[in-house]
Amino acid sequence: HLGRRQRAGQRRVRLASAGQDLSASFTVTKWAWLTEHEPEAARAVKAVRLPHDYLTERLTGEGTTDRGDVSGTGWWASGTEAYDEEILARVALDPALLPRVVRPGEVAGTVRDGHGLPFSKGTLVAAGTGDNAAAALGLGLRPGVPVMSLGTSGTAYAVSQRRPADPTGTVAGFADARGDWLPLACTLNCTLAVDRVASLLGLDREAVEPGTDVTLLPFLDGERTPNLPHSSGLLHGLRHDTTAGQLLQAAYDGAVHSLLGALDLVLDADADPSAPLLLIGGGARGTAWQQTVRRLSGRPVQIPEARELVALGAAAQAAGLLTGEDAAAVARRWNTAAGPVLDAVERDEATLNRITGVLSDAAPLLERDAASR
């Protein structure tokens, strides 16, 4: 029940410190929930580790993490690249419970003896990182190259040499795995939402048809970009001659519209608007996804042939640790981003403007829907 000015002031503090607005998905907010609702469990905690930190500690016996994954906890300050003592004090978390943050290229430890580990004692262990940071590393991304990942949820990101702090809270100011930054925005409704629409219509996911003025906002599970966490899907412009294939295409259009809006916020103002958009994730193999991204972005679209980019990022990090090279340079030498490039086509401004208009007109309805939940 804070006043509006006080809430806005606290939000500015969070953005300045952590580089992002802290939502329920961050580790710090989960810890705050635990201390409030299960205080005995919180008091019994001996250490706090992210999943990959646990694996590193299992291998080495040392509690370490990396700047990429720790930047998503909410208790690491991107400005100082250190744990934020003020935030830790607010959530009553002892910094002694947290792992040491390993710098890019630094050895996290060596494999310890015994404990049933299938590795030789003394083997070097790299710091690891989060999935998106590992995929960026696996692609050998250079600053400003846009990436759109089409999975159950969709993400848009690019490596940046400037520390991001988006005042809208849409872009998370994550660190990357090699010393730069990885501004990233996420949508909840991507391939899963479109596949659900295809299932409801009894269609194959590729059975799209052009030529429609129907608009479908596929916010089937709420949405993060735009920030409508309790919204539901919305269909507008349905007519007697609308076909099932046109409805399916409208679902693709709605999902890609959200992702492109996120990408506009992610990219620096001086990013090259004609640079190919790298399309990765499960949806990147689908023709309907490729053509929708191509038509609505107006950019050339490149589909890397390499599929396990997160694993390739981990391999590049390990190789860099052994050779002393920049891990991203290792990945570029492996040519992991190689793949077909679809030429740019004229951007479909009419569809983009129609979806933007429906979204604007529907905002009061979506907000009422949220309030009713």
C-alpha atoms as one frame of an Amber mdcrd trajectory, in Angstrom:
protein
   0.000   0.000   0.000   2.867   2.357  -0.771   2.086   5.740  -2.258   2.641
   6.155  -5.991   5.653   8.448  -5.555   7.292   6.093  -3.072   6.752   3.081
  -5.369   8.166   5.028  -8.325  11.189   6.043  -6.255  11.870   2.470  -5.210
  11.546   1.360  -8.843  14.148   3.929  -9.893  16.478   2.598  -7.187  16.014
  -0.966  -8.460  16.700   0.081 -12.052  19.786   2.079 -11.122  21.204  -0.722
  -8.983  20.236  -3.990 -10.627  19.742  -2.611 -14.137  16.216  -4.000 -14.302
  12.816  -3.875 -12.674  12.440  -6.863 -10.351   9.467  -9.065 -11.211   8.257
 -12.285  -9.600  10.541 -14.331 -11.857  13.755 -13.114 -10.198  15.482 -15.114
  -7.472  15.367 -12.220  -5.005  11.577 -12.027  -5.137  11.307 -15.791  -4.642
  13.592 -15.527  -1.619  11.462 -12.690  -0.243   8.366 -14.891  -0.648  10.109
 -17.774   1.165  11.129 -15.615   4.121   7.570 -14.277   4.427   5.596 -17.503
   3.949   8.040 -20.198   5.121  10.367 -18.437   7.576  11.536 -21.677   9.207
  12.678 -23.020   5.824  14.499 -19.752   5.097  16.276 -19.862   8.472  17.410
 -23.440   7.778  19.092 -22.549   4.465  22.853 -23.176   4.455  23.600 -21.865
   0.949  21.757 -20.371  -2.032  22.742 -21.689  -5.451  21.328 -21.466  -8.942
  21.121 -24.846 -10.732  24.379 -24.480 -12.651  26.109 -23.157  -9.501  25.118
 -26.372  -7.740  26.714 -28.448 -10.514  29.911 -26.394 -10.355  30.092 -26.831
  -6.585  29.424 -30.549  -6.945  32.438 -30.770  -9.262  34.844 -28.481  -7.422
  33.624 -28.243  -3.850  33.716 -24.449  -4.208  30.726 -22.095  -4.275  31.029
 -20.022  -7.439  28.758 -18.440 -10.029  29.195 -16.258 -13.121  28.148 -12.692
 -13.887  25.682 -13.819 -16.584  23.502 -15.949 -14.323  23.966 -13.880 -11.174
  22.692 -10.811 -13.050  19.290 -12.509 -13.183  18.993 -12.942  -9.416  18.125
  -9.330  -8.591  20.609  -9.130  -5.728  23.645  -8.380  -7.913  24.208  -4.734
  -8.834  25.156  -4.319 -12.483  26.670  -0.884 -11.830  29.275  -2.137  -9.358
  29.282  -5.780 -10.503  28.989  -6.877  -6.902  26.280  -8.122  -4.572  23.898
  -5.335  -3.620  24.140  -5.018   0.153  21.042  -2.820   0.394  18.830  -5.326
  -1.434  20.278  -8.242   0.548  19.519  -6.375   3.789  15.950  -5.687   2.646
  15.274  -9.388   2.063  17.285 -10.509   5.119  19.746 -12.619   3.123  23.226
 -13.178   4.538  25.777 -12.602   1.727  27.851 -15.419   3.214  25.228 -17.820
   1.814  25.977 -16.686  -1.761  28.666 -17.959  -4.148  31.751 -16.071  -5.308
  31.265 -14.428  -8.723  33.868 -15.689 -11.205  35.049 -13.345 -13.961  34.888
 -14.379 -17.645  37.871 -16.572 -18.529  38.639 -17.282 -14.870  38.915 -20.868
 -13.656  36.057 -21.652 -11.287  37.976 -24.539  -9.729  39.215 -28.036 -10.431
  37.487 -31.392 -10.195  37.889 -32.772  -6.714  38.751 -36.367  -5.934  36.144
 -38.978  -5.102  32.423 -38.242  -4.724  31.675 -40.588  -7.638  32.557 -38.016
 -10.296  33.378 -39.379 -13.786  36.184 -36.841 -14.349  39.893 -36.843 -13.602
  40.941 -35.061 -10.445  42.357 -31.618 -11.230  40.394 -31.108 -14.453  39.731
 -27.395 -14.946  36.120 -26.268 -14.476  34.729 -23.141 -16.161  32.151 -20.897
 -14.540  29.200 -21.873 -16.735  26.360 -19.418 -17.357  22.630 -19.141 -18.059
  20.892 -20.508 -21.144  20.483 -17.264 -23.116  23.998 -16.090 -22.297  25.345
 -19.499 -23.340  23.427 -19.351 -26.636  24.826 -15.862 -27.299  28.293 -17.208
 -26.586  27.637 -20.240 -28.788  26.736 -17.916 -31.664  29.863 -15.835 -31.120
  27.641 -12.749 -31.094  29.145  -9.374 -31.848  27.556  -6.253 -30.293  24.381
  -5.076 -32.011  23.521  -8.314 -33.830  19.835  -9.021 -33.076  18.656 -12.474
 -31.968  15.108 -13.758 -31.728  14.637 -17.097 -29.973  11.353 -18.879 -30.701
  10.566 -21.370 -27.976   7.628 -21.994 -25.650   8.316 -18.406 -24.668  10.067
 -15.998 -26.999  13.110 -13.862 -26.276  14.789 -11.014 -28.096  18.328  -9.976
 -27.209  21.641  -8.601 -28.436  25.102  -8.182 -26.971  25.840  -4.593 -25.939
  28.962  -2.875 -24.652  26.779  -0.439 -22.697  25.129  -1.378 -19.421  21.354
  -1.360 -20.066  18.764   0.132 -17.730  15.358   0.249 -19.430  13.035   2.696
 -17.603   9.957   0.787 -18.847  11.091  -2.403 -17.084  10.568  -4.390 -20.298
  14.237  -5.112 -20.973  16.218  -7.058 -18.387  19.728  -5.663 -17.988  21.531
  -8.995 -17.876  25.276  -9.428 -18.124  26.665 -11.763 -20.774  29.231 -14.529
 -20.312  32.275 -12.659 -21.657  32.356  -9.223 -20.013  29.716  -7.310 -21.974
  25.944  -7.031 -21.484  22.941  -8.937 -22.786  19.813  -6.750 -22.731  16.921
  -9.167 -23.138  13.137  -9.016 -23.330  10.869 -12.028 -22.991   7.344 -12.831
 -24.161   5.385 -15.657 -22.558   3.315 -16.532 -25.616   5.304 -17.815 -28.542
   5.322 -21.278 -30.140   3.119 -22.819 -27.443   0.388 -20.216 -27.959   0.452
 -20.521 -31.761   0.427 -24.330 -31.549  -2.576 -24.110 -29.225  -4.466 -21.983
 -31.741  -3.571 -24.490 -34.492  -4.842 -27.329 -32.283  -8.130 -25.551 -31.547
  -8.641 -25.044 -35.292  -7.636 -28.624 -36.137  -4.804 -27.407 -38.362  -1.183
 -28.266 -38.896   0.961 -25.413 -37.564   2.129 -24.596 -41.103  -1.405 -24.347
 -42.564  -1.500 -20.538 -42.646  -3.354 -18.505 -45.261  -2.731 -14.861 -46.249
  -5.188 -12.085 -46.930  -6.935 -11.212 -43.689  -7.772  -8.188 -41.579  -8.410
 -10.287 -38.485  -6.240  -9.626 -35.431  -5.440 -12.171 -32.724  -3.589 -11.170
 -29.578  -2.386 -14.595 -28.368  -1.929 -13.688 -24.689  -3.121 -17.134 -23.584
  -1.087 -17.145 -20.377  -0.944 -13.446 -19.645   1.997 -11.556 -21.139   5.273
  -9.918 -20.132   5.814  -7.895 -23.327   3.544  -5.941 -23.278   3.273  -6.122
 -19.497  -0.189  -7.682 -19.092   0.421 -10.577 -16.679  -3.256 -11.442 -16.161
  -4.597 -10.837 -19.652  -6.129 -13.431 -21.945  -6.256 -13.832 -25.717  -8.323
 -11.456 -27.809  -9.772 -11.879 -31.330 -10.853  -8.857 -33.368 -12.193  -8.424
 -36.906 -13.731 -11.879 -37.404 -16.043 -12.136 -40.456 -18.041 -14.817 -42.288
 -15.366 -15.165 -44.938 -12.458 -15.468 -42.465 -10.787 -18.860 -42.888  -9.168
 -21.046 -40.259  -5.801 -20.588 -41.967  -6.163 -16.817 -41.737  -6.913 -17.086
 -38.017  -3.752 -19.146 -37.585  -1.706 -16.567 -39.494  -3.159 -13.888 -37.213
  -1.830 -15.829 -34.213   1.660 -15.842 -35.735   1.361 -12.120 -36.494   0.320
 -11.305 -32.917   3.199 -13.256 -31.384   5.832 -11.786 -33.722   4.460  -8.266
 -33.195   5.195  -8.612 -29.460   8.700  -9.920 -30.103   9.553  -7.149 -32.552
   8.334  -4.562 -30.061  10.680  -6.121 -27.514  13.548  -6.120 -30.006  13.135
  -2.393 -30.662  13.738  -1.779 -26.944  16.687  -4.180 -26.779  18.763  -2.759
 -29.623  20.964   0.294 -29.182  19.972   3.362 -31.167  23.089   2.994 -33.333
  22.440  -0.667 -34.198  22.338  -1.423 -37.927  18.637  -1.804 -38.895  19.581
  -3.783 -42.010  21.667  -6.403 -40.181  20.297  -9.943 -40.492  18.085 -11.063
 -37.632  19.329 -14.383 -36.233  16.385 -16.719 -35.693  16.993 -19.574 -33.257
  14.988 -22.009 -31.138  12.483 -24.678 -32.123  10.223 -22.292 -34.022  13.093
 -21.110 -36.211  12.765 -24.324 -38.248   9.148 -23.569 -39.173   8.444 -21.895
 -42.513   5.442 -19.986 -41.148   7.554 -18.520 -38.338  10.384 -17.618 -40.724
   8.126 -15.891 -43.210   6.133 -14.023 -40.548   9.299 -12.670 -38.898  10.662
 -11.742 -42.301   7.471  -9.936 -43.389   6.889  -8.030 -40.151  10.530  -7.119
 -39.438  11.545  -6.016 -42.932  14.993  -7.464 -42.173  16.949 -10.280 -43.748
  16.555 -13.364 -41.560  19.356 -15.863 -40.927  18.690 -19.334 -39.537  21.846
 -20.895 -38.032  22.185 -24.576 -38.885  23.684 -25.338 -35.471  20.896 -26.381
 -33.119  22.374 -26.956 -29.661  23.642 -23.404 -29.238  23.568 -23.473 -25.436
  25.783 -26.571 -25.424  28.052 -24.983 -28.038  28.377 -21.936 -25.798  29.444
 -24.157 -22.911  31.954 -25.911 -25.175  33.345 -22.570 -26.396  33.677 -21.391
 -22.790  35.598 -24.559 -21.895  37.827 -24.242 -24.961  38.558 -20.609 -24.166
  39.500 -21.565 -20.621  42.071 -24.057 -21.936  43.540 -21.875 -24.688  43.219
 -18.439 -23.109  41.103 -17.219 -26.048  37.921 -15.185 -26.026  35.166 -17.830
 -25.971  33.054 -15.890 -28.482  36.019 -15.816 -30.874  36.281 -19.591 -30.502
  32.622 -19.957 -31.492  33.108 -17.652 -34.483  36.012 -19.796 -35.607  33.653
 -22.778 -35.443  31.256 -20.769 -37.670  28.291 -21.667 -35.455  26.050 -18.899
 -36.831  26.351 -20.182 -40.406  23.050 -20.897 -42.108  20.735 -19.785 -44.892
  19.861 -16.096 -45.139  16.382 -15.101 -46.310  16.473 -11.760 -48.107  14.617
  -8.795 -46.663  11.121  -8.049 -47.967   9.092  -4.883 -47.628   7.897  -4.475
 -44.064   4.166  -5.107 -43.630   3.357  -1.807 -41.962  -0.400  -2.276 -42.429
  -0.473  -5.413 -40.280   1.836  -3.916 -37.656  -0.285  -0.765 -37.404  -3.508
  -2.778 -37.226  -2.227  -4.915 -34.341  -0.882  -1.829 -32.528  -4.255  -0.126
 -32.920  -6.212  -3.122 -31.634  -3.842  -3.480 -28.701  -4.268   0.197 -27.834
  -8.065   0.074 -28.151  -8.228  -3.147 -26.144  -6.036  -1.902 -23.276  -8.998
  -0.993 -20.986 -10.585  -4.405 -21.656  -7.335  -6.245 -20.957  -6.841  -4.250
 -17.754 -10.416  -5.072 -16.631  -9.712  -8.704 -17.384  -6.600  -8.481 -15.208
  -8.530  -6.827 -12.384 -11.182  -9.552 -12.453  -8.530 -12.155 -11.786
